[in-house]
Amino acid sequence: MYPAAEVERAIAACGRSEQRSRVLPARLVLYFVLGLALFSPDPYLEVMRKMTFGLRQVG
């Protein structure tokens, strides 16, 4: 897993930080895009299901 601090730094370096609160913060969108690349044959909803399952396991 990529550390949250590193992801936040990458987002800030690209100038893509949030201007306001969203349902999915930029950090989660980045993790979702990484998940899409890792599980490319799977549909979007399946990738999201895998991600949320993994987040529940982490706590």
N, C-alpha and C positions, 0 to 999 in steps of 0.2 A: 504494500500500500504506500502511496505517496503521502508524506507528512503534510498536514494542513498548512503549516507555515510556508513550506516550499511552494505549494499550489497557490497560496495567496500572493507570494512574491512574484510568481510567474504571471498571474493575472494582472497585478499592478504594473509589472514591467511592460506588458502589452497595452496598458492604458484601458483595460476593460473592466475596471471595478464597477460595482453597482452604484447607480446614482440614487436609487430608492430601493425599498424592500420589495422583494419578489417572492413568488411561491417557491421557485428554485433559485437559490443564490448561485452566483457565478462558479463558486467552488464545486457545488454539486453538479452543475451542468458540465463542467470539465471532467469530473469523474464519470458522468454518464457517457460522454463522448469517448473516453478511454475504454469504458465497458463495451461500447458499440464496436470499437476496433478489436477488442479481445474476443468478443463473442459475435463476430461478423455474420455468421449464418443465422443467428437467432433474430426474431422480430424485436422491435423496440420494447414492447411490453414484457417480453421474457427477460431482456437485459435488465429492465427496471426491477423486475421481480427478483432476479439474482442479486442485484445490488442491495435492495432493501433487506433481503434475507441475510446478506453478509453484514450489513449494518446492525441488524438485530443481534447477530452473534457477537459482534464487537461490544455492543452495549450502548 
